[in-house]
Amino acid sequence: MNSMSYKGYTAHIEYDERDTVFIGRIIGIRGIISFHGETVADLQAALYQAINDYLSDCAERGIQPEKPASGELLLQVPPDVHNRALIAAKRAGKSMNQWASEVLSHAVHAGE
């Protein structure tokens, strides 16, 4: 995935051949924050401006800005999967949290 990050927010970047412009959209939040630029430098400046505008708007309205993933994940799985994961973590000499974090990280990077 082509991406850019700023202040903890990550944007997915695509190139639109028809309009010859890079288009970015912040991912990981419900709100829609998008921006564009003709060059990478323009795109980066537009990302910074979009995030700064979003944070300023939230402050002016007195609301908390949405944050991307907090790092806490509540997950429900079938009991047999949970049991097998506990066994795998124990065999690896890790806590369930450490083991699950490594497995998820590996799966995410394998899909890139």
OpenMM code with the backbone's topology and positions (N, CA, C; nanometers):
from openmm import Vec3, app, unit

residues = "MET ASN SER MET SER TYR LYS GLY TYR THR ALA HIS ILE GLU TYR ASP GLU ARG ASP THR VAL PHE ILE GLY ARG ILE ILE GLY ILE ARG GLY ILE ILE SER PHE HIS GLY GLU THR VAL ALA ASP LEU GLN ALA ALA LEU TYR GLN ALA ILE ASN ASP TYR LEU SER ASP CYS ALA GLU ARG GLY ILE GLN PRO GLU LYS PRO ALA SER GLY GLU LEU LEU LEU GLN VAL PRO PRO ASP VAL HIS ASN ARG ALA LEU ILE ALA ALA LYS ARG ALA GLY LYS SER MET ASN GLN TRP ALA SER GLU VAL LEU SER HIS ALA VAL HIS ALA GLY GLU".split()
positions = [
    Vec3(0.0847, -0.1183, 0.0000),
    Vec3(0.0000, 0.0000, 0.0000),
    Vec3(0.0884, 0.1235, 0.0000),
    Vec3(0.0563, 0.2188, -0.0829),
    Vec3(0.1244, 0.3470, -0.0804),
    Vec3(0.0585, 0.4320, 0.0262),
    Vec3(0.1397, 0.4838, 0.1177),
    Vec3(0.0820, 0.5601, 0.2272),
    Vec3(0.1742, 0.6728, 0.2713),
    Vec3(0.1155, 0.7661, 0.3456),
    Vec3(0.1875, 0.8759, 0.4088),
    Vec3(0.1279, 0.8909, 0.5473),
    Vec3(0.2084, 0.9380, 0.6425),
    Vec3(0.1592, 0.9562, 0.7789),
    Vec3(0.1955, 1.0937, 0.8312),
    Vec3(0.1104, 1.1427, 0.9223),
    Vec3(0.1336, 1.2715, 0.9871),
    Vec3(0.0518, 1.2761, 1.1151),
    Vec3(0.1176, 1.3110, 1.2257),
    Vec3(0.0533, 1.3232, 1.3570),
    Vec3(-0.0271, 1.1995, 1.3949),
    Vec3(0.0230, 1.0825, 1.3596),
    Vec3(-0.0431, 0.9580, 1.3958),
    Vec3(-0.1529, 0.9142, 1.3009),
    Vec3(-0.1835, 0.9938, 1.2003),
    Vec3(-0.2848, 0.9585, 1.1009),
    Vec3(-0.2141, 0.9045, 0.9766),
    Vec3(-0.2736, 0.8053, 0.9142),
    Vec3(-0.2156, 0.7452, 0.7938),
    Vec3(-0.3121, 0.7622, 0.6777),
    Vec3(-0.2563, 0.7952, 0.5627),
    Vec3(-0.3370, 0.8146, 0.4426),
    Vec3(-0.2995, 0.7116, 0.3378),
    Vec3(-0.3988, 0.6601, 0.2701),
    Vec3(-0.3800, 0.5726, 0.1543),
    Vec3(-0.3667, 0.6637, 0.0328),
    Vec3(-0.2659, 0.6383, -0.0485),
    Vec3(-0.2379, 0.7239, -0.1639),
    Vec3(-0.2583, 0.6462, -0.2937),
    Vec3(-0.3248, 0.7095, -0.3892),
    Vec3(-0.3409, 0.6529, -0.5231),
    Vec3(-0.3067, 0.7601, -0.6252),
    Vec3(-0.2730, 0.7158, -0.7448),
    Vec3(-0.2457, 0.8095, -0.8537),
    Vec3(-0.3578, 0.7992, -0.9555),
    Vec3(-0.4154, 0.9125, -0.9897),
    Vec3(-0.5226, 0.9178, -1.0890),
    Vec3(-0.4605, 0.9593, -1.2220),
    Vec3(-0.4447, 0.8623, -1.3126),
    Vec3(-0.3818, 0.8898, -1.4427),
    Vec3(-0.4621, 0.9879, -1.5262),
    Vec3(-0.5926, 0.9769, -1.5186),
    Vec3(-0.6788, 1.0627, -1.6003),
    Vec3(-0.6595, 1.2104, -1.5656),
    Vec3(-0.6554, 1.2391, -1.4351),
    Vec3(-0.6402, 1.3782, -1.3914),
    Vec3(-0.4954, 1.4136, -1.3583),
    Vec3(-0.4046, 1.3180, -1.3721),
    Vec3(-0.2628, 1.3320, -1.3389),
    Vec3(-0.2422, 1.3990, -1.2030),
    Vec3(-0.3018, 1.3362, -1.1016),
    Vec3(-0.2930, 1.3906, -0.9663),
    Vec3(-0.2877, 1.2749, -0.8660),
    Vec3(-0.2150, 1.2972, -0.7593),
    Vec3(-0.2140, 1.2017, -0.6487),
    Vec3(-0.3319, 1.2344, -0.5581),
    Vec3(-0.3997, 1.1308, -0.5101),
    Vec3(-0.5147, 1.1487, -0.4222),
    Vec3(-0.4882, 1.0711, -0.2940),
    Vec3(-0.5128, 1.1350, -0.1809),
    Vec3(-0.4938, 1.0705, -0.0521),
    Vec3(-0.6219, 1.0733, 0.0293),
    Vec3(-0.6386, 0.9700, 0.1120),
    Vec3(-0.7542, 0.9629, 0.2019),
    Vec3(-0.7068, 0.9034, 0.3333),
    Vec3(-0.7411, 0.9695, 0.4428),
    Vec3(-0.7043, 0.9209, 0.5753),
    Vec3(-0.7818, 0.7929, 0.6029),
    Vec3(-0.7111, 0.6924, 0.6528),
    Vec3(-0.7747, 0.5650, 0.6839),
    Vec3(-0.7735, 0.5432, 0.8350),
    Vec3(-0.8618, 0.4570, 0.8815),
    Vec3(-0.8642, 0.4219, 1.0226),
    Vec3(-0.9561, 0.5077, 1.1071),
    Vec3(-1.0291, 0.6008, 1.0441),
    Vec3(-1.1273, 0.6807, 1.1159),
    Vec3(-1.2567, 0.6818, 1.0349),
    Vec3(-1.3677, 0.7139, 1.1029),
    Vec3(-1.4965, 0.7152, 1.0331),
    Vec3(-1.5121, 0.8383, 0.9444),
    Vec3(-1.4565, 0.9504, 0.9869),
    Vec3(-1.4681, 1.0729, 0.9090),
    Vec3(-1.3935, 1.0623, 0.7772),
    Vec3(-1.4332, 1.1449, 0.6823),
    Vec3(-1.3673, 1.1450, 0.5515),
    Vec3(-1.2756, 1.2660, 0.5429),
    Vec3(-1.1487, 1.2400, 0.5333),
    Vec3(-1.0490, 1.3449, 0.5142),
    Vec3(-0.9703, 1.3057, 0.3902),
    Vec3(-0.9836, 1.3858, 0.2858),
    Vec3(-0.9120, 1.3559, 0.1627),
    Vec3(-0.8370, 1.4806, 0.1172),
    Vec3(-0.7405, 1.4591, 0.0285),
    Vec3(-0.6559, 1.5681, -0.0196),
    Vec3(-0.5921, 1.5234, -0.1492),
    Vec3(-0.5313, 1.6153, -0.2217),
    Vec3(-0.4670, 1.5791, -0.3481),
    Vec3(-0.3506, 1.6728, -0.3775),
    Vec3(-0.2652, 1.6298, -0.4697),
    Vec3(-0.1529, 1.7112, -0.5116),
    Vec3(-0.0953, 1.6576, -0.6406),
    Vec3(-0.0349, 1.7455, -0.7176),
    Vec3(0.0235, 1.7054, -0.8457),
    Vec3(0.1618, 1.6437, -0.8307),
    Vec3(0.2314, 1.6776, -0.7231),
    Vec3(0.3632, 1.6200, -0.6961),
    Vec3(0.3610, 1.5604, -0.5557),
    Vec3(0.4627, 1.4835, -0.5237),
    Vec3(0.4712, 1.4257, -0.3895),
    Vec3(0.4823, 1.5371, -0.2862),
    Vec3(0.5596, 1.6406, -0.3164),
    Vec3(0.5724, 1.7534, -0.2231),
    Vec3(0.4370, 1.8218, -0.2025),
    Vec3(0.3623, 1.8419, -0.3117),
    Vec3(0.2278, 1.9011, -0.3008),
    Vec3(0.1366, 1.8120, -0.2170),
    Vec3(0.1462, 1.6837, -0.2401),
    Vec3(0.0614, 1.5882, -0.1686),
    Vec3(0.0928, 1.5899, -0.0195),
    Vec3(0.2214, 1.5928, 0.0141),
    Vec3(0.2604, 1.5957, 0.1544),
    Vec3(0.2121, 1.7245, 0.2216),
    Vec3(0.2268, 1.8363, 0.1546),
    Vec3(0.1784, 1.9632, 0.2094),
    Vec3(0.0272, 1.9594, 0.2280),
    Vec3(-0.0430, 1.8994, 0.1329),
    Vec3(-0.1891, 1.8897, 0.1419),
    Vec3(-0.2305, 1.7978, 0.2575),
    Vec3(-0.1545, 1.6901, 0.2807),
    Vec3(-0.1810, 1.6022, 0.3944),
    Vec3(-0.1673, 1.6802, 0.5243),
    Vec3(-0.0577, 1.7520, 0.5409),
    Vec3(-0.0356, 1.8295, 0.6625),
    Vec3(-0.1486, 1.9300, 0.6830),
    Vec3(-0.1863, 1.9988, 0.5752),
    Vec3(-0.2928, 2.0995, 0.5844),
    Vec3(-0.4266, 2.0339, 0.6217),
    Vec3(-0.4576, 1.9195, 0.5600),
    Vec3(-0.5840, 1.8515, 0.5869),
    Vec3(-0.5927, 1.8082, 0.7331),
    Vec3(-0.4858, 1.7505, 0.7872),
    Vec3(-0.4862, 1.7066, 0.9269),
    Vec3(-0.4920, 1.8266, 1.0205),
    Vec3(-0.4128, 1.9278, 0.9924),
    Vec3(-0.4150, 2.0473, 1.0778),
    Vec3(-0.5522, 2.1141, 1.0760),
    Vec3(-0.6155, 2.1204, 0.9588),
    Vec3(-0.7507, 2.1769, 0.9492),
    Vec3(-0.8506, 2.0934, 1.0284),
    Vec3(-0.8393, 1.9618, 1.0175),
    Vec3(-0.9285, 1.8712, 1.0905),
    Vec3(-0.9141, 1.8921, 1.2405),
    Vec3(-0.7913, 1.8961, 1.2890),
    Vec3(-0.7673, 1.9140, 1.4327),
    Vec3(-0.8139, 2.0514, 1.4799),
    Vec3(-0.7920, 2.1540, 1.3995),
    Vec3(-0.8394, 2.2891, 1.4342),
    Vec3(-0.9910, 2.2951, 1.4385),
    Vec3(-1.0556, 2.2336, 1.3400),
    Vec3(-1.2017, 2.2309, 1.3348),
    Vec3(-1.2589, 2.1608, 1.4587),
    Vec3(-1.1990, 2.0500, 1.4959),
    Vec3(-1.2451, 1.9776, 1.6153),
    Vec3(-1.2291, 2.0646, 1.7396),
    Vec3(-1.1165, 2.1330, 1.7513),
    Vec3(-1.0917, 2.2192, 1.8671),
    Vec3(-1.1942, 2.3331, 1.8721),
    Vec3(-1.2213, 2.3950, 1.7571),
    Vec3(-1.3187, 2.5043, 1.7517),
    Vec3(-1.4583, 2.4576, 1.7903),
    Vec3(-1.4924, 2.3345, 1.7533),
    Vec3(-1.6250, 2.2802, 1.7828),
    Vec3(-1.6317, 2.2160, 1.9207),
    Vec3(-1.5173, 2.2066, 1.9890),
    Vec3(-1.5131, 2.1488, 2.1222),
    Vec3(-1.5358, 1.9987, 2.1255),
    Vec3(-1.4936, 1.9300, 2.0196),
    Vec3(-1.5093, 1.7843, 2.0160),
    Vec3(-1.3721, 1.7182, 2.0079),
    Vec3(-1.3665, 1.5947, 2.0532),
    Vec3(-1.2425, 1.5177, 2.0449),
    Vec3(-1.2234, 1.4675, 1.9024),
    Vec3(-1.1071, 1.4906, 1.8437),
    Vec3(-1.0832, 1.4350, 1.7101),
    Vec3(-1.0759, 1.2835, 1.7176),
    Vec3(-1.1223, 1.2191, 1.6117),
    Vec3(-1.1093, 1.0744, 1.6045),
    Vec3(-0.9617, 1.0408, 1.5976),
    Vec3(-0.9265, 0.9372, 1.6653),
    Vec3(-0.7887, 0.8896, 1.6613),
    Vec3(-0.7867, 0.7576, 1.5865),
    Vec3(-0.6791, 0.7353, 1.5123),
    Vec3(-0.6654, 0.6045, 1.4499),
    Vec3(-0.6533, 0.4981, 1.5599),
    Vec3(-0.6421, 0.3754, 1.5237),
    Vec3(-0.6386, 0.2633, 1.6173),
    Vec3(-0.5582, 0.2947, 1.7428),
    Vec3(-0.6170, 0.2616, 1.8568),
    Vec3(-0.5550, 0.2905, 1.9864),
    Vec3(-0.4490, 0.1890, 2.0251),
    Vec3(-0.4520, 0.0734, 1.9630),
    Vec3(-0.3608, -0.0321, 2.0020),
    Vec3(-0.4275, -0.1345, 2.0921),
    Vec3(-0.5501, -0.1073, 2.1321),
    Vec3(-0.6262, -0.2028, 2.2115),
    Vec3(-0.7251, -0.2721, 2.1191),
    Vec3(-0.7310, -0.4043, 2.1297),
    Vec3(-0.8150, -0.4821, 2.0402),
    Vec3(-0.8918, -0.5854, 2.1212),
    Vec3(-1.0227, -0.5732, 2.1207),
    Vec3(-1.1079, -0.6729, 2.1853),
    Vec3(-1.1522, -0.7682, 2.0755),
    Vec3(-1.1257, -0.8949, 2.0974),
    Vec3(-1.1486, -0.9920, 1.9926),
    Vec3(-1.2240, -1.1116, 2.0488),
    Vec3(-1.3303, -1.1518, 1.9818),
    Vec3(-1.4028, -1.2713, 2.0215),
    Vec3(-1.3808, -1.3781, 1.9153),
    Vec3(-1.3372, -1.4944, 1.9610),
    Vec3(-1.3120, -1.6068, 1.8716),
    Vec3(-1.3785, -1.7305, 1.9314),
    Vec3(-1.3999, -1.8329, 1.8506),
    Vec3(-1.4553, -1.9564, 1.9048),
    Vec3(-1.3648, -2.0123, 2.0152),
    Vec3(-1.4235, -2.0769, 2.1169),
    Vec3(-1.3440, -2.1290, 2.2287),
    Vec3(-1.2292, -2.2204, 2.1860),
    Vec3(-1.2494, -2.3045, 2.0849),
    Vec3(-1.1405, -2.3935, 2.0441),
    Vec3(-1.0234, -2.3150, 1.9842),
    Vec3(-1.0529, -2.2072, 1.9127),
    Vec3(-0.9458, -2.1222, 1.8575),
    Vec3(-0.8725, -2.0539, 1.9720),
    Vec3(-0.9474, -2.0036, 2.0697),
    Vec3(-0.8876, -1.9384, 2.1860),
    Vec3(-0.7945, -2.0358, 2.2592),
    Vec3(-0.8417, -2.1567, 2.2815),
    Vec3(-0.7618, -2.2574, 2.3519),
    Vec3(-0.6338, -2.2900, 2.2740),
    Vec3(-0.6469, -2.3087, 2.1427),
    Vec3(-0.5297, -2.3406, 2.0608),
    Vec3(-0.4311, -2.2238, 2.0565),
    Vec3(-0.4830, -2.1014, 2.0581),
    Vec3(-0.3954, -1.9838, 2.0617),
    Vec3(-0.3211, -1.9758, 2.1951),
    Vec3(-0.3895, -2.0050, 2.3045),
    Vec3(-0.3234, -2.0059, 2.4358),
    Vec3(-0.2100, -2.1086, 2.4378),
    Vec3(-0.2354, -2.2259, 2.3827),
    Vec3(-0.1338, -2.3305, 2.3775),
    Vec3(-0.0149, -2.2854, 2.2914),
    Vec3(-0.0443, -2.2259, 2.1758),
    Vec3(0.0631, -2.1788, 2.0870),
    Vec3(0.1471, -2.0712, 2.1558),
    Vec3(0.0822, -1.9806, 2.2278),
    Vec3(0.1548, -1.8750, 2.2997),
    Vec3(0.2441, -1.9365, 2.4070),
    Vec3(0.1882, -2.0298, 2.4820),
    Vec3(0.2655, -2.0946, 2.5886),
    Vec3(0.3859, -2.1681, 2.5302),
    Vec3(0.3664, -2.2391, 2.4196),
    Vec3(0.4773, -2.3105, 2.3542),
    Vec3(0.5864, -2.2140, 2.3085),
    Vec3(0.5453, -2.0952, 2.2668),
    Vec3(0.6416, -1.9946, 2.2206),
    Vec3(0.7058, -1.9194, 2.3371),
    Vec3(0.6591, -1.9478, 2.4604),
    Vec3(0.7143, -1.8805, 2.5784),
    Vec3(0.6720, -1.7352, 2.5878),
    Vec3(0.5523, -1.7062, 2.5364),
    Vec3(0.5046, -1.5676, 2.5334),
    Vec3(0.3683, -1.5574, 2.5982),
    Vec3(0.3347, -1.4348, 2.6378),
    Vec3(0.1992, -1.4103, 2.6854),
    Vec3(0.1066, -1.4153, 2.5639),
    Vec3(-0.0204, -1.4339, 2.5899),
    Vec3(-0.1181, -1.4354, 2.4806),
    Vec3(-0.1119, -1.3032, 2.4041),
    Vec3(-0.0976, -1.1926, 2.4752),
    Vec3(-0.0915, -1.0614, 2.4114),
    Vec3(0.0306, -1.0494, 2.3206),
    Vec3(0.1469, -1.0916, 2.3692),
    Vec3(0.2687, -1.0852, 2.2877),
    Vec3(0.2552, -1.1726, 2.1638),
    Vec3(0.2075, -1.2941, 2.1845),
    Vec3(0.1949, -1.3883, 2.0740),
    Vec3(0.0969, -1.3368, 1.9683),
    Vec3(-0.0206, -1.2926, 2.0131),
    Vec3(-0.1228, -1.2433, 1.9197),
    Vec3(-0.0734, -1.1201, 1.8446),
    Vec3(-0.0033, -1.0324, 1.9138),
    Vec3(0.0499, -0.9124, 1.8492),
    Vec3(0.1486, -0.9494, 1.7382),
    Vec3(0.2357, -1.0469, 1.7668),
    Vec3(0.3321, -1.0909, 1.6655),
    Vec3(0.2627, -1.1587, 1.5478),
    Vec3(0.1639, -1.2424, 1.5755),
    Vec3(0.0918, -1.3117, 1.4680),
    Vec3(0.0181, -1.2104, 1.3803),
    Vec3(-0.0498, -1.1139, 1.4428),
    Vec3(-0.1202, -1.0116, 1.3649),
    Vec3(-0.0230, -0.9269, 1.2842),
    Vec3(0.0880, -0.8899, 1.3452),
    Vec3(0.1884, -0.8093, 1.2747),
    Vec3(0.2425, -0.8844, 1.1541),
    Vec3(0.2706, -1.0120, 1.1715),
    Vec3(0.3199, -1.0940, 1.0603),
    Vec3(0.2160, -1.1017, 0.9485),
    Vec3(0.0895, -1.1231, 0.9860),
    Vec3(-0.0166, -1.1339, 0.8860),
    Vec3(-0.0337, -1.0030, 0.8090),
    Vec3(-0.0265, -0.8917, 0.8780),
    Vec3(-0.0413, -0.7607, 0.8125),
    Vec3(0.0725, -0.7368, 0.7153),
    Vec3(0.1954, -0.7660, 0.7575),
    Vec3(0.3110, -0.7419, 0.6704),
    Vec3(0.3158, -0.8392, 0.5524),
    Vec3(0.2641, -0.9592, 0.5724),
    Vec3(0.2615, -1.0562, 0.4637),
    Vec3(0.1642, -1.0127, 0.3537),
    Vec3(0.0616, -0.9363, 0.3922),
    Vec3(-0.0374, -0.8900, 0.2962),
    Vec3(0.0007, -0.7634, 0.2230),
    Vec3(0.1141, -0.7054, 0.2570),
    Vec3(0.1547, -0.5796, 0.1917),
    Vec3(0.2245, -0.6038, 0.0617),
] * unit.nanometer
topology = app.Topology()
chain = topology.addChain("A")
for resn in residues:
    res = topology.addResidue(resn, chain)
    for name in ("N", "CA", "C"):
        topology.addAtom(name, app.Element.getBySymbol(name[0]), res)
